[in-house]
Amino acid sequence: MALAGYFLPVPPLPVAIAILLAGAALAVWICGEAEKELGHDAHPIVADEVVGQSIALLGVPHDPVSFAASFVLFRIFDIWKPLGAREAQRLRGGWGVVADDVIAGLTACAALHVAWAIGARLLH
Protein backbone atom coordinates (compact mmCIF):
# COMPACT_ATOMS: atom_id res chain seq x y z
CA MET A 1 0.00 0.00 0.00
CA ALA A 2 2.74 2.46 0.90
CA LEU A 3 4.41 1.84 -2.46
CA ALA A 4 1.18 2.36 -4.42
CA GLY A 5 0.36 5.47 -2.37
CA TYR A 6 3.70 6.98 -3.28
CA PHE A 7 2.61 7.30 -6.90
CA LEU A 8 -0.79 8.85 -6.16
CA PRO A 9 -1.31 12.62 -5.95
CA VAL A 10 -1.39 13.96 -2.39
CA PRO A 11 -4.85 15.33 -1.56
CA PRO A 12 -5.39 18.13 0.96
CA LEU A 13 -5.68 16.78 4.53
CA PRO A 14 -9.48 17.27 4.85
CA VAL A 15 -9.99 15.38 1.57
CA ALA A 16 -7.62 12.61 2.69
CA ILE A 17 -9.51 12.24 5.98
CA ALA A 18 -12.87 12.12 4.19
CA ILE A 19 -11.55 9.44 1.81
CA LEU A 20 -10.17 7.48 4.78
CA LEU A 21 -13.48 7.62 6.65
CA ALA A 22 -15.37 6.41 3.59
CA GLY A 23 -12.73 3.76 2.94
CA ALA A 24 -12.85 2.55 6.55
CA ALA A 25 -16.63 2.24 6.42
CA LEU A 26 -16.38 0.30 3.16
CA ALA A 27 -13.59 -1.87 4.61
CA VAL A 28 -15.73 -2.76 7.65
CA TRP A 29 -18.43 -4.06 5.32
CA ILE A 30 -16.02 -5.82 2.92
CA CYS A 31 -14.08 -7.46 5.75
CA GLY A 32 -17.29 -8.53 7.48
CA GLU A 33 -18.53 -10.21 4.32
CA ALA A 34 -15.14 -11.76 3.55
CA GLU A 35 -14.75 -13.29 6.97
CA LYS A 36 -18.08 -15.10 6.56
CA GLU A 37 -16.35 -17.16 3.88
CA LEU A 38 -12.72 -17.08 5.03
CA GLY A 39 -12.85 -16.87 8.82
CA HIS A 40 -12.08 -14.05 11.24
CA ASP A 41 -9.30 -11.76 9.98
CA ALA A 42 -8.07 -14.37 7.48
CA HIS A 43 -4.82 -13.61 5.64
CA PRO A 44 -6.47 -13.00 2.23
CA ILE A 45 -8.48 -10.12 3.78
CA VAL A 46 -6.39 -7.00 3.20
CA ALA A 47 -8.85 -4.08 3.07
CA ASP A 48 -8.11 -3.48 6.76
CA GLU A 49 -4.38 -3.24 6.03
CA VAL A 50 -5.03 -0.68 3.29
CA VAL A 51 -6.97 1.51 5.72
CA GLY A 52 -4.38 1.20 8.50
CA GLN A 53 -1.40 1.91 6.26
CA SER A 54 -3.23 4.86 4.69
CA ILE A 55 -3.78 6.34 8.16
CA ALA A 56 -0.10 5.81 8.97
CA LEU A 57 0.77 7.89 5.89
CA LEU A 58 -1.26 10.97 6.92
CA GLY A 59 0.95 14.04 6.86
CA VAL A 60 4.03 12.05 5.84
CA PRO A 61 6.42 13.88 3.50
CA HIS A 62 6.33 12.51 -0.01
CA ASP A 63 9.75 10.86 0.02
CA PRO A 64 10.92 7.24 0.04
CA VAL A 65 12.47 7.34 3.53
CA SER A 66 9.30 8.70 5.13
CA PHE A 67 7.11 6.19 3.32
CA ALA A 68 9.41 3.34 4.34
CA ALA A 69 9.42 4.52 7.97
CA SER A 70 5.63 4.74 7.93
CA PHE A 71 5.37 1.22 6.54
CA VAL A 72 7.79 -0.25 9.09
CA LEU A 73 6.09 1.50 12.02
CA PHE A 74 2.65 0.38 10.86
CA ARG A 75 3.82 -3.24 10.59
CA ILE A 76 5.40 -3.09 14.06
CA PHE A 77 2.25 -1.68 15.65
CA ASP A 78 0.01 -4.03 13.67
CA ILE A 79 1.93 -7.00 15.09
CA TRP A 80 2.39 -5.56 18.60
CA LYS A 81 -1.25 -4.38 18.88
CA PRO A 82 -0.85 -1.56 21.44
CA LEU A 83 -3.45 0.78 22.95
CA GLY A 84 -6.35 -1.66 22.99
CA ALA A 85 -5.84 -2.97 19.46
CA ARG A 86 -5.86 -6.57 20.65
CA GLU A 87 -9.16 -6.00 22.45
CA ALA A 88 -10.61 -4.10 19.47
CA GLN A 89 -9.83 -7.09 17.27
CA ARG A 90 -12.47 -9.02 19.24
CA LEU A 91 -15.28 -6.77 18.00
CA ARG A 92 -17.86 -8.56 15.89
CA GLY A 93 -17.69 -8.79 12.12
CA GLY A 94 -15.73 -6.34 10.04
CA TRP A 95 -15.44 -3.93 12.98
CA GLY A 96 -12.92 -6.17 14.71
CA VAL A 97 -11.00 -6.81 11.52
CA VAL A 98 -10.58 -3.10 10.76
CA ALA A 99 -10.36 -1.59 14.26
CA ASP A 100 -6.97 -3.04 15.20
CA ASP A 101 -5.46 -1.76 11.94
CA VAL A 102 -6.94 1.71 12.50
CA ILE A 103 -5.31 1.78 15.95
CA ALA A 104 -2.00 0.56 14.48
CA GLY A 105 -2.20 3.21 11.76
CA LEU A 106 -2.95 6.01 14.22
CA THR A 107 -0.13 4.85 16.51
CA ALA A 108 2.35 4.63 13.63
CA CYS A 109 1.34 8.08 12.37
CA ALA A 110 1.72 9.60 15.84
CA ALA A 111 5.05 7.86 16.45
CA LEU A 112 6.46 9.07 13.14
CA HIS A 113 5.37 12.67 13.73
CA VAL A 114 6.79 12.61 17.29
CA ALA A 115 10.09 11.22 15.97
CA TRP A 116 10.27 13.98 13.36
CA ALA A 117 9.55 16.65 15.97
CA ILE A 118 12.26 15.30 18.27
CA GLY A 119 14.69 15.00 15.36
CA ALA A 120 13.96 18.57 14.26
CA ARG A 121 14.60 19.89 17.79
CA LEU A 122 17.86 17.98 18.05
CA LEU A 123 19.07 19.37 14.74
CA HIS A 124 18.39 22.99 15.68
C-alpha positions in Angstrom: 0.0 0.0 0.0 2.7 2.5 0.9 4.4 1.8 -2.5 1.2 2.4 -4.4 0.4 5.5 -2.4 3.7 7.0 -3.3 2.6 7.3 -6.9 -0.8 8.9 -6.2 -1.3 12.6 -5.9 -1.4 14.0 -2.4 -4.8 15.3 -1.6 -5.4 18.1 1.0 -5.7 16.8 4.5 -9.5 17.3 4.9 -10.0 15.4 1.6 -7.6 12.6 2.7 -9.5 12.2 6.0 -12.9 12.1 4.2 -11.6 9.4 1.8 -10.2 7.5 4.8 -13.5 7.6 6.6 -15.4 6.4 3.6 -12.7 3.8 2.9 -12.9 2.6 6.5 -16.6 2.2 6.4 -16.4 0.3 3.2 -13.6 -1.9 4.6 -15.7 -2.8 7.6 -18.4 -4.1 5.3 -16.0 -5.8 2.9 -14.1 -7.5 5.8 -17.3 -8.5 7.5 -18.5 -10.2 4.3 -15.1 -11.8 3.5 -14.7 -13.3 7.0 -18.1 -15.1 6.6 -16.3 -17.2 3.9 -12.7 -17.1 5.0 -12.9 -16.9 8.8 -12.1 -14.0 11.2 -9.3 -11.8 10.0 -8.1 -14.4 7.5 -4.8 -13.6 5.6 -6.5 -13.0 2.2 -8.5 -10.1 3.8 -6.4 -7.0 3.2 -8.9 -4.1 3.1 -8.1 -3.5 6.8 -4.4 -3.2 6.0 -5.0 -0.7 3.3 -7.0 1.5 5.7 -4.4 1.2 8.5 -1.4 1.9 6.3 -3.2 4.9 4.7 -3.8 6.3 8.2 -0.1 5.8 9.0 0.8 7.9 5.9 -1.3 11.0 6.9 1.0 14.0 6.9 4.0 12.1 5.8 6.4 13.9 3.5 6.3 12.5 0.0 9.8 10.9 0.0 10.9 7.2 0.0 12.5 7.3 3.5 9.3 8.7 5.1 7.1 6.2 3.3 9.4 3.3 4.3 9.4 4.5 8.0 5.6 4.7 7.9 5.4 1.2 6.5 7.8 -0.2 9.1 6.1 1.5 12.0 2.7 0.4 10.9 3.8 -3.2 10.6 5.4 -3.1 14.1 2.3 -1.7 15.7 0.0 -4.0 13.7 1.9 -7.0 15.1 2.4 -5.6 18.6 -1.3 -4.4 18.9 -0.8 -1.6 21.4 -3.4 0.8 22.9 -6.4 -1.7 23.0 -5.8 -3.0 19.5 -5.9 -6.6 20.7 -9.2 -6.0 22.4 -10.6 -4.1 19.5 -9.8 -7.1 17.3 -12.5 -9.0 19.2 -15.3 -6.8 18.0 -17.9 -8.6 15.9 -17.7 -8.8 12.1 -15.7 -6.3 10.0 -15.4 -3.9 13.0 -12.9 -6.2 14.7 -11.0 -6.8 11.5 -10.6 -3.1 10.8 -10.4 -1.6 14.3 -7.0 -3.0 15.2 -5.5 -1.8 11.9 -6.9 1.7 12.5 -5.3 1.8 15.9 -2.0 0.6 14.5 -2.2 3.2 11.8 -3.0 6.0 14.2 -0.1 4.8 16.5 2.3 4.6 13.6 1.3 8.1 12.4 1.7 9.6 15.8 5.0 7.9 16.5 6.5 9.1 13.1 5.4 12.7 13.7 6.8 12.6 17.3 10.1 11.2 16.0 10.3 14.0 13.4 9.5 16.6 16.0 12.3 15.3 18.3 14.7 15.0 15.4 14.0 18.6 14.3 14.6 19.9 17.8 17.9 18.0 18.1 19.1 19.4 14.7 18.4 23.0 15.7 
